[in-house]
Amino acid sequence: MPNKSGLNAEAIFFTGVKPKAVYKEKVHFVENLPMNSRLTLFKESNLQEGDYVVVGVNVFKVSLRIIKKHPVKKTFESGEYRLSWVDALANLPKIQTIVNENK
């Protein structure tokens, strides 16, 4: 089970349709290309299915969102997102421009 001390990557999130909100977060990331990569975020987020995530040089699309809550308190604990690989960042110039602007 990942925890806050095991954050191993920095991800850039693209949320919403228009305008896109772009932000960075430290996450726990498990890569298994091209399908079923997994990202765990320990902070509430408005990331939805269909949004894009950039981790390193790869672009992923959120395919499944699982929110975990404390069993008794019912408060937010973590968000797990299943990701499908889209393409390498170098092959997507529009997304690459947005990433470079937000570094």
One Martini backbone bead per residue (centre of mass of N, CA, C, O) as a GRO file, in nm:
protein
  103
    1MET     BB    1   0.092   0.038   0.027
    2PRO     BB    2   0.081   0.351  -0.029
    3ASN     BB    3   0.251   0.648   0.083
    4LYS     BB    4   0.371   0.962   0.154
    5SER     BB    5   0.678   0.850   0.160
    6GLY     BB    6   0.636   0.712  -0.156
    7LEU     BB    7   0.697   0.945  -0.337
    8ASN     BB    8   0.814   0.919  -0.701
    9ALA     BB    9   0.656   1.167  -0.851
   10GLU     BB   10   0.585   1.408  -1.107
   11ALA     BB   11   0.274   1.554  -1.191
   12ILE     BB   12   0.072   1.661  -1.469
   13PHE     BB   13  -0.241   1.823  -1.479
   14PHE     BB   14  -0.544   1.796  -1.688
   15THR     BB   15  -0.835   1.979  -1.634
   16GLY     BB   16  -1.093   1.984  -1.799
   17VAL     BB   17  -1.198   2.137  -2.085
   18LYS     BB   18  -1.292   2.458  -2.053
   19PRO     BB   19  -1.059   2.548  -1.904
   20LYS     BB   20  -0.755   2.437  -1.831
   21ALA     BB   21  -0.621   2.283  -1.560
   22VAL     BB   22  -0.288   2.332  -1.428
   23TYR     BB   23  -0.096   2.091  -1.230
   24LYS     BB   24   0.120   1.998  -0.959
   25GLU     BB   25   0.227   1.672  -0.821
   26LYS     BB   26   0.294   1.449  -0.581
   27VAL     BB   27   0.339   1.092  -0.646
   28HIS     BB   28   0.229   0.762  -0.686
   29PHE     BB   29   0.400   0.554  -0.932
   30VAL     BB   30   0.288   0.291  -1.165
   31GLU     BB   31   0.439   0.135  -1.435
   32ASN     BB   32   0.233  -0.021  -1.720
   33LEU     BB   33   0.281  -0.054  -2.017
   34PRO     BB   34  -0.004   0.070  -2.174
   35MET     BB   35  -0.161  -0.046  -1.925
   36ASN     BB   36  -0.243   0.006  -1.592
   37SER     BB   37  -0.154   0.240  -1.471
   38ARG     BB   38  -0.062   0.396  -1.149
   39LEU     BB   39  -0.211   0.654  -0.935
   40THR     BB   40  -0.137   0.827  -0.625
   41LEU     BB   41  -0.333   1.059  -0.430
   42PHE     BB   42  -0.312   1.267  -0.113
   43LYS     BB   43  -0.525   1.463  -0.259
   44GLU     BB   44  -0.763   1.647  -0.343
   45SER     BB   45  -0.937   1.617  -0.664
   46ASN     BB   46  -1.068   1.706  -1.006
   47LEU     BB   47  -1.007   1.442  -1.128
   48GLN     BB   48  -1.106   1.274  -1.425
   49GLU     BB   49  -1.230   1.101  -1.657
   50GLY     BB   50  -1.018   1.190  -1.945
   51ASP     BB   51  -0.786   1.305  -1.827
   52TYR     BB   52  -0.461   1.437  -1.814
   53VAL     BB   53  -0.123   1.288  -1.769
   54VAL     BB   54   0.211   1.383  -1.675
   55VAL     BB   55   0.494   1.150  -1.676
   56GLY     BB   56   0.757   1.269  -1.770
   57VAL     BB   57   0.743   1.143  -2.117
   58ASN     BB   58   0.437   1.072  -2.055
   59VAL     BB   59   0.099   1.019  -2.169
   60PHE     BB   60  -0.211   1.013  -1.993
   61LYS     BB   61  -0.529   0.856  -1.929
   62VAL     BB   62  -0.805   0.854  -1.745
   63SER     BB   63  -0.999   0.546  -1.673
   64LEU     BB   64  -0.993   0.542  -1.344
   65ARG     BB   65  -1.171   0.622  -1.034
   66ILE     BB   66  -1.052   0.591  -0.687
   67ILE     BB   67  -1.196   0.647  -0.376
   68LYS     BB   68  -1.059   0.671  -0.051
   69LYS     BB   69  -1.196   0.600   0.269
   70HIS     BB   70  -1.247   0.612   0.579
   71PRO     BB   71  -1.426   0.370   0.747
   72VAL     BB   72  -1.528   0.573   0.983
   73LYS     BB   73  -1.494   0.890   0.907
   74LYS     BB   74  -1.529   0.944   0.586
   75THR     BB   75  -1.256   1.043   0.482
   76PHE     BB   76  -1.013   1.142   0.295
   77GLU     BB   77  -0.718   0.960   0.171
   78SER     BB   78  -0.739   0.862  -0.147
   79GLY     BB   79  -0.639   0.860  -0.496
   80GLU     BB   80  -0.705   0.635  -0.759
   81TYR     BB   81  -0.549   0.597  -1.085
   82ARG     BB   82  -0.615   0.480  -1.397
   83LEU     BB   83  -0.394   0.435  -1.679
   84SER     BB   84  -0.359   0.534  -2.021
   85TRP     BB   85  -0.166   0.528  -2.281
   86VAL     BB   86  -0.096   0.758  -2.541
   87ASP     BB   87   0.201   0.913  -2.543
   88ALA     BB   88   0.458   1.084  -2.617
   89LEU     BB   89   0.536   1.406  -2.557
   90ALA     BB   90   0.691   1.464  -2.833
   91ASN     BB   91   0.411   1.385  -3.006
   92LEU     BB   92   0.265   1.638  -2.831
   93PRO     BB   93   0.281   1.969  -2.882
   94LYS     BB   94   0.051   2.098  -2.713
   95ILE     BB   95   0.125   1.968  -2.440
   96GLN     BB   96   0.423   2.055  -2.435
   97THR     BB   97   0.368   2.360  -2.420
   98ILE     BB   98   0.212   2.357  -2.149
   99VAL     BB   99   0.435   2.230  -1.980
  100ASN     BB  100   0.655   2.450  -2.032
  101GLU     BB  101   0.479   2.686  -1.904
  102ASN     BB  102   0.451   2.507  -1.607
  103LYS     BB  103   0.764   2.489  -1.488
   0.00000   0.00000   0.00000
